Amino acid sequence: MALKPYRLFILALIFSWLAGVAFAKGPELARTPPMGWNSWNHFHLNINEAVIRAQAKAMVTSGMRAAGYRYVVIDGGWEGYHNARGVFRPDILKFPHMKALCDYIHSLGLKVGIHDSPGPVTCAGRAASYGHERQDAETFARWGIDYVKYDWCSGSLVYKPDQMKAAYEKFHRDLLRTGRPILYSLCQYGMQDVWKWGASVGGNMWRTTGDITDNYYRMAYIGFEQNGLQKYAGPGHWNDPDMLEVGNGGMTNEEYRTQMSLWCILAAPLIAGNDLTKMTPQTLAILTNREVIAVDQDPDGIQGHRVWAEGPLEIWMKPLADGGKAVGMFNRDEHEMTITLRFKDIGITGPAQLRDLWAHQDLGTFNRAYTAIVPKHGVVLLRVKQ
């Protein structure tokens, strides 16, 4: 029996929408943890088009793009107002040419991210998307945005706690309707056990914690508390313990290596937050260590976990696609300490070959165990292979 014309029209609309959803979501979006840079940790609200252009250029000239960093995320400080037609306008004095800025970043082989909120205002009291969600998603797509960090901020002023999930799901649908592949970063500080539902509302990454600061104790508290969340992470959807503080000056290089190592074992997004135009050689070496980054970007996308702890000492392990294991030996004490890795604790029997990923050195073959002296607040990061 022939379908009536109106039914054919409805079916066509459904198939068109489904095709748009499939295209927008994209099978390759965030297949490995996203890597990039975000303006907030270093610049806070003190950003403008010139600052973002300089950071994007430095991402290329420094070698960070070559090491895998791709997203340039414009955090809070760009927002202006919604005009009489409801169109979101940037702060014209700071970002007079948002589309041209996005085009410039794309011309460098990079992608562009932006900060927004489901509430009426951002955390800094600037305009956000409540009541304008669909229009704003369309505006972002027209500019060429590739990544949206959707920050809860004032969401609690207009939504009840049990409406958080629906608010995030709504904006995901609006992003999908644009037809542009846009990575969706949920930023709501781990509330409502987001790791249990983040992927179901389209999140490619979700914050599991409150904000990080450039302080060893805050960083360590956040990072080492991620144990137990590993079953919720995988290709396309990642637990996010917040951004890297490497190079901002509040920690030692040993402590920054600890953050980089732990974040890579956690298969966490690697979003730098320093001034890329003024990096020391040591900062650049930490952020662009290819062997360490390879742990984070391992194609199997397995988040690591703690396998042993004793007092201030911890050992974490992440299985790798080639059958090897990345192992972090962490010293949270105030003094240099000796740590012994027993191979049975990481599921290895018999001898194994070890490589130190920070020293770029093959250590040789060991039977049953390996002992290292680990500096205060430091780490020894190994690749272990039978």
Backbone torsions as a table, in degrees:
resi	resn	phi	psi	omega
1	MET	NA	131.5	-176.5
2	ALA	-70.8	142.1	176.7
3	LEU	-77.1	142.3	176.9
4	LYS	-69.8	151.9	-175.6
5	PRO	-53.6	-40.9	-177.6
6	TYR	-66.7	-31.3	177.4
7	ARG	-70.3	-39.1	175.9
8	LEU	-61.4	-39.0	179.5
9	PHE	-64.2	-43.1	179.8
10	ILE	-64.4	-42.9	178.0
11	LEU	-61.7	-40.1	179.4
12	ALA	-62.5	-40.7	178.4
13	LEU	-63.4	-41.6	-179.7
14	ILE	-63.1	-47.3	-179.2
15	PHE	-65.0	-36.7	177.9
16	SER	-63.7	-43.8	179.6
17	TRP	-63.5	-43.6	179.4
18	LEU	-62.5	-40.0	178.5
19	ALA	-64.1	-40.1	177.6
20	GLY	-63.1	-40.5	178.2
21	VAL	-62.3	-46.1	-178.5
22	ALA	-62.2	-41.3	-179.7
23	PHE	-66.9	-46.2	-174.0
24	ALA	-67.3	-38.2	-178.7
25	LYS	-68.3	-46.6	174.4
26	GLY	69.9	123.2	-176.9
27	PRO	-67.8	-17.3	-175.9
28	GLU	-103.2	1.8	-177.7
29	LEU	-70.2	118.9	179.2
30	ALA	57.7	40.9	176.2
31	ARG	-63.9	-30.5	169.4
32	THR	-121.1	163.2	-177.4
33	PRO	-55.3	131.2	-179.8
34	PRO	-58.5	145.5	177.2
35	MET	-126.0	138.6	178.9
36	GLY	179.2	-151.2	-177.8
37	TRP	-141.7	145.7	178.5
38	ASN	-131.4	142.2	-173.0
39	SER	-76.2	-17.4	-165.5
40	TRP	-66.9	-50.2	-170.0
41	ASN	-56.7	-38.3	-177.1
42	HIS	-96.7	-43.9	-170.9
43	PHE	-98.8	-19.3	-175.8
44	HIS	51.2	-127.3	-178.0
45	LEU	-83.1	-4.4	-173.4
46	ASN	-86.1	62.6	-179.5
47	ILE	-124.2	156.9	171.8
48	ASN	-156.5	-179.1	-176.0
49	GLU	-60.4	-39.1	-178.9
50	ALA	-64.4	-41.3	178.4
51	VAL	-61.8	-46.3	-177.2
52	ILE	-66.7	-41.2	177.1
53	ARG	-60.4	-42.8	-179.2
54	ALA	-64.8	-40.3	179.0
55	GLN	-67.1	-41.3	178.6
56	ALA	-62.1	-45.0	179.0
57	LYS	-61.8	-42.1	-179.6
58	ALA	-66.1	-30.5	176.9
59	MET	-61.0	-33.1	178.7
60	VAL	-80.1	-52.2	-173.6
61	THR	-67.9	-26.4	-179.5
62	SER	-77.4	-18.1	-175.4
63	GLY	97.6	2.1	-180.0
64	MET	-68.5	-38.6	176.4
65	ARG	-60.4	-43.3	179.7
66	ALA	-63.6	-27.3	179.2
67	ALA	-82.8	-6.7	175.4
68	GLY	121.5	-7.4	179.9
69	TYR	-74.5	131.8	-173.7
70	ARG	-128.3	-38.8	-171.9
71	TYR	-89.3	132.0	171.0
72	VAL	-108.3	106.8	-171.7
73	VAL	-102.7	119.4	177.7
74	ILE	-87.6	105.6	-177.9
75	ASP	-85.9	-161.4	-174.8
76	GLY	-54.0	142.6	179.1
77	GLY	123.3	-9.0	-179.8
78	TRP	-91.7	-18.1	-166.1
79	GLU	-71.1	142.6	174.8
80	GLY	-114.5	-92.9	-175.4
81	TYR	-159.6	167.7	170.0
82	HIS	-94.9	126.9	-178.0
83	ASN	-78.3	-173.4	-175.0
84	ALA	-62.2	-24.4	177.9
85	ARG	-91.6	2.0	178.7
86	GLY	85.0	10.4	-178.7
87	VAL	-84.7	132.7	-179.3
88	PHE	-74.5	123.9	177.4
89	ARG	-111.7	137.5	174.4
90	PRO	-70.4	167.7	170.1
91	ASP	-63.4	107.6	-169.8
92	ILE	-64.5	-27.8	179.9
93	LEU	-74.3	-27.9	-177.6
94	LYS	-100.6	-32.9	-177.8
95	PHE	-133.9	71.8	-176.5
96	PRO	-72.2	-18.7	-174.6
97	HIS	-136.5	67.8	-174.1
98	MET	-62.5	-43.1	179.5
99	LYS	-63.2	-42.4	178.8
100	ALA	-65.1	-36.5	177.1
101	LEU	-63.4	-45.4	178.0
102	CYS	-61.9	-40.5	178.5
103	ASP	-62.5	-40.1	178.7
104	TYR	-63.1	-46.0	179.6
105	ILE	-62.1	-41.8	177.4
106	HIS	-63.0	-35.4	-179.2
107	SER	-64.9	-19.7	178.1
108	LEU	-87.8	2.5	-177.7
109	GLY	80.5	23.4	-178.6
110	LEU	-116.4	172.6	178.0
111	LYS	-119.1	161.2	-173.0
112	VAL	-116.3	134.9	173.6
113	GLY	-119.6	161.6	-179.3
114	ILE	-145.5	155.7	-179.4
115	HIS	-100.7	141.0	179.9
116	ASP	-155.5	176.0	-179.3
117	SER	-146.0	146.8	174.2
118	PRO	-75.7	-10.3	179.4
119	GLY	-83.9	-178.6	179.1
120	PRO	-73.1	-26.8	178.5
121	VAL	-139.4	161.1	176.8
122	THR	-77.9	179.4	179.0
123	CYS	-62.3	-23.0	179.2
124	ALA	-97.5	8.8	176.7
125	GLY	83.4	13.5	178.5
126	ARG	-91.3	167.1	-176.7
127	ALA	-59.5	142.0	176.6
128	ALA	-134.7	-165.5	-162.7
129	SER	-97.9	-0.4	-177.2
130	TYR	-56.4	125.4	-178.5
131	GLY	83.9	-6.4	-179.0
132	HIS	-130.1	20.6	-169.1
133	GLU	-55.8	-50.5	-175.2
134	ARG	-66.3	-44.2	178.4
135	GLN	-60.7	-41.4	-177.9
136	ASP	-67.0	-39.0	176.6
137	ALA	-60.3	-41.2	179.1
138	GLU	-66.8	-38.4	177.4
139	THR	-63.5	-46.2	179.3
140	PHE	-59.3	-42.4	179.9
141	ALA	-64.2	-40.3	178.4
142	ARG	-63.3	-38.5	178.1
143	TRP	-66.6	-28.9	-176.6
144	GLY	103.8	25.4	179.7
145	ILE	-69.4	138.9	-177.7
146	ASP	-114.4	-3.9	-170.6
147	TYR	-158.4	127.6	175.2
148	VAL	-120.2	123.7	171.3
149	LYS	-93.9	108.1	-174.0
150	TYR	-101.1	101.8	-167.4
151	ASP	-99.0	125.3	-173.2
152	TRP	-55.5	-45.0	175.5
153	CYS	40.7	-108.0	-176.4
154	SER	-89.7	14.8	-179.5
155	GLY	-55.3	-33.8	-177.7
156	SER	-69.0	-11.7	176.6
157	LEU	-76.1	-24.2	-175.2
158	VAL	-122.8	-11.8	179.5
159	TYR	-124.0	144.8	171.3
160	LYS	-78.7	159.4	-179.0
161	PRO	-53.2	-39.1	-177.6
162	ASP	-77.9	0.7	176.5
163	GLN	-100.2	-1.7	-178.1
164	MET	-57.7	-48.5	-178.3
165	LYS	-57.4	-45.4	-179.0
166	ALA	-64.9	-35.9	179.4
167	ALA	-65.0	-40.8	178.5
168	TYR	-71.0	-36.5	179.7
169	GLU	-67.0	-37.6	179.4
170	LYS	-59.4	-47.2	-177.4
171	PHE	-69.4	-31.4	175.3
172	HIS	-60.4	-44.1	178.3
173	ARG	-62.0	-38.4	178.8
174	ASP	-65.4	-38.9	176.4
175	LEU	-64.2	-41.4	-180.0
176	LEU	-61.5	-39.2	-177.2
177	ARG	-64.1	-20.6	179.8
178	THR	-70.6	-21.5	-177.4
179	GLY	79.0	2.6	179.0
180	ARG	-102.0	132.2	175.8
181	PRO	-66.2	114.4	-178.1
182	ILE	-129.6	119.6	178.2
183	LEU	-66.4	135.4	-173.5
184	TYR	-113.5	112.6	-178.0
185	SER	-107.9	114.2	178.9
186	LEU	-86.6	126.8	-179.7
187	CYS	-124.2	91.7	179.5
188	GLN	-138.8	23.8	164.7
189	TYR	64.0	27.1	177.0
190	GLY	79.9	3.9	-179.1
191	MET	-65.4	152.9	177.3
192	GLN	59.5	27.6	179.7
193	ASP	49.6	54.3	-172.6
194	VAL	-55.1	-29.6	-179.2
195	TRP	-60.5	-21.1	-179.3
196	LYS	-81.9	-21.6	-175.8
197	TRP	-132.0	-3.8	-176.6
198	GLY	-56.1	-44.3	-179.1
199	ALA	-66.6	-33.2	-176.0
200	SER	-69.5	-19.7	177.6
201	VAL	-103.1	13.9	174.6
202	GLY	94.8	5.2	-179.0
203	GLY	-67.7	134.4	172.6
204	ASN	-92.4	-17.9	175.1
205	MET	-160.5	152.5	-179.4
206	TRP	-147.9	137.8	179.9
207	ARG	-68.2	131.7	179.2
208	THR	-102.8	-0.7	-171.3
209	THR	-144.6	172.0	166.1
210	GLY	-71.0	-177.6	-175.4
211	ASP	-67.5	142.1	173.5
212	ILE	-82.0	157.8	170.4
213	THR	-131.9	167.1	-177.2
214	ASP	-82.3	64.3	-174.7
215	ASN	-145.7	131.7	-174.9
216	TYR	-57.3	-44.6	-173.0
217	TYR	-68.5	-37.8	175.9
218	ARG	-68.0	-45.6	178.8
219	MET	-59.2	-46.8	-177.8
220	ALA	-65.3	-41.2	178.2
221	TYR	-58.0	-47.1	-179.4
222	ILE	-64.7	-50.6	-174.2
223	GLY	-65.5	-46.9	-175.7
224	PHE	-76.1	-12.3	176.4
225	GLU	-84.5	1.2	-178.6
226	GLN	-79.1	-9.8	-178.6
227	ASN	-59.1	135.7	-179.9
228	GLY	101.4	-13.7	-179.5
229	LEU	-93.9	1.0	-171.2
230	GLN	-61.8	-28.7	-176.7
231	LYS	-71.4	-12.2	-178.3
232	TYR	-94.8	-6.5	-176.1
233	ALA	-104.1	155.4	176.2
234	GLY	170.4	178.8	-178.3
235	PRO	-51.3	124.7	179.5
236	GLY	93.7	-14.8	-177.4
237	HIS	-153.4	119.9	-167.9
238	TRP	-131.0	141.3	168.0
239	ASN	-69.8	137.2	-175.3
240	ASP	-123.0	104.1	177.7
241	PRO	-84.7	21.9	177.6
242	ASP	87.7	-179.7	-166.2
243	MET	-80.8	165.6	175.2
244	LEU	-76.2	141.0	174.9
245	GLU	-103.3	3.9	-174.8
246	VAL	-53.1	123.9	175.5
247	GLY	94.3	-0.9	-179.1
248	ASN	-86.6	-7.8	168.6
249	GLY	98.9	-6.0	-177.7
250	GLY	-90.3	-6.5	179.5
251	MET	-130.3	164.5	175.1
252	THR	-79.9	166.6	177.5
253	ASN	-63.8	-33.7	175.2
254	GLU	-61.1	-42.1	-179.5
255	GLU	-69.1	-36.1	175.7
256	TYR	-67.1	-37.2	175.2
257	ARG	-63.6	-34.7	176.1
258	THR	-62.4	-46.7	179.1
259	GLN	-62.0	-46.8	-178.3
260	MET	-61.2	-42.6	-179.5
261	SER	-64.0	-47.3	-177.0
262	LEU	-65.8	-43.8	179.4
263	TRP	-61.1	-37.3	179.6
264	CYS	-70.2	-39.7	176.1
265	ILE	-64.5	-32.6	179.4
266	LEU	-78.4	-0.8	-174.4
267	ALA	51.4	42.2	-178.6
268	ALA	-87.4	153.0	169.9
269	PRO	-55.8	139.4	178.3
270	LEU	-105.5	90.6	-178.5
271	ILE	-112.4	102.3	-179.3
272	ALA	-65.1	154.8	-178.4
273	GLY	-138.2	23.1	-178.2
274	ASN	-102.2	179.7	174.3
275	ASP	-84.2	107.0	-175.0
276	LEU	-70.2	-15.7	-179.3
277	THR	-84.4	-8.1	-175.4
278	LYS	-134.3	44.5	-178.3
279	MET	-84.7	138.6	170.9
280	THR	-75.0	160.3	175.3
281	PRO	-57.2	-34.3	-179.3
282	GLN	-67.6	-42.6	178.0
283	THR	-62.3	-46.2	-179.8
284	LEU	-62.2	-39.5	179.7
285	ALA	-64.3	-36.6	178.8
286	ILE	-68.7	-46.2	-175.3
287	LEU	-72.4	-23.3	-174.3
288	THR	-115.3	16.4	177.6
289	ASN	-65.0	106.9	-173.2
290	ARG	-63.1	-35.6	-178.1
291	GLU	-69.0	-36.1	178.0
292	VAL	-72.5	-44.6	178.2
293	ILE	-59.5	-35.9	179.9
294	ALA	-60.5	-29.2	175.9
295	VAL	-64.6	-46.7	179.1
296	ASP	-64.0	-40.6	-173.0
297	GLN	-92.2	12.9	179.3
298	ASP	-53.1	132.0	-172.3
299	PRO	-64.0	-21.9	178.2
300	ASP	-71.8	-22.4	174.1
301	GLY	63.1	36.9	179.4
302	ILE	-92.0	126.7	176.1
303	GLN	-77.8	133.8	-179.6
304	GLY	-75.5	173.8	-178.0
305	HIS	-151.2	167.1	178.9
306	ARG	-75.9	132.4	178.7
307	VAL	-113.4	-14.3	-178.8
308	TRP	-160.9	143.6	175.0
309	ALA	-151.8	143.5	176.7
310	GLU	-151.7	110.6	-176.8
311	GLY	58.3	-127.1	-177.6
312	PRO	-86.2	6.4	-176.3
313	LEU	-104.2	137.1	179.8
314	GLU	-139.8	146.9	173.2
315	ILE	-124.3	128.4	179.4
316	TRP	-119.2	149.6	-177.0
317	MET	-136.4	139.6	176.4
318	LYS	-128.2	118.1	176.2
319	PRO	-66.1	144.1	-177.8
320	LEU	-116.7	159.5	-173.4
321	ALA	-64.5	-28.0	-178.2
322	ASP	-85.7	8.4	-179.2
323	GLY	92.9	-10.1	177.0
324	GLY	-81.4	-176.9	-180.0
325	LYS	-139.4	137.1	170.6
326	ALA	-91.6	132.0	-176.0
327	VAL	-129.7	126.4	175.3
328	GLY	-107.9	124.6	176.9
329	MET	-105.5	106.5	-170.0
330	PHE	-107.8	134.5	176.2
331	ASN	-112.5	107.4	179.9
332	ARG	-93.0	6.1	-178.4
333	ASP	-80.3	169.0	179.5
334	GLU	-87.5	2.1	-179.4
335	HIS	-135.7	160.1	173.0
336	GLU	-57.4	137.3	-176.9
337	MET	-137.4	156.2	176.2
338	THR	-99.5	131.7	179.3
339	ILE	-124.8	136.1	176.5
340	THR	-112.9	123.3	174.2
341	LEU	-91.4	117.1	174.3
342	ARG	-94.9	122.8	-172.9
343	PHE	-59.1	-29.6	-179.9
344	LYS	-63.2	-26.2	-179.4
345	ASP	-71.6	-17.5	177.7
346	ILE	-114.1	17.1	174.1
347	GLY	79.0	24.5	179.7
348	ILE	-115.3	129.0	172.9
349	THR	-112.5	139.8	-178.8
350	GLY	87.9	-170.1	-175.6
351	PRO	-73.1	157.7	177.7
352	ALA	-146.8	151.6	177.5
353	GLN	-95.1	135.6	-176.4
354	LEU	-120.1	142.0	173.4
355	ARG	-131.7	132.7	176.9
356	ASP	-86.4	115.6	-172.2
357	LEU	-79.3	-21.2	174.5
358	TRP	-85.0	-34.7	178.6
359	ALA	-84.2	-11.1	-175.8
360	HIS	54.0	47.9	-172.8
361	GLN	-135.9	130.5	170.6
362	ASP	-74.1	127.8	-176.6
363	LEU	-93.3	-16.8	180.0
364	GLY	110.5	-168.7	-179.5
365	THR	-104.3	134.9	-177.7
366	PHE	-128.0	150.8	179.1
367	ASN	-104.7	118.9	169.6
368	ARG	71.0	-26.7	-175.4
369	ALA	-161.6	161.3	175.2
370	TYR	-143.3	133.9	-178.7
371	THR	-115.9	134.4	-179.9
372	ALA	-133.9	150.0	171.2
373	ILE	-92.8	121.2	-173.6
374	VAL	-114.2	128.1	-177.0
375	PRO	-68.0	164.2	174.8
376	LYS	-48.8	128.3	178.8
377	HIS	57.5	22.4	-173.1
378	GLY	-107.5	-172.4	-175.5
379	VAL	-150.2	147.2	162.6
380	VAL	-115.1	120.5	-177.8
381	LEU	-108.9	121.2	-173.8
382	LEU	-118.4	151.1	162.7
383	ARG	-108.8	121.9	-175.1
384	VAL	-113.1	130.3	-177.7
385	LYS	-141.9	130.7	176.0
386	GLN	-78.1	NA	NA
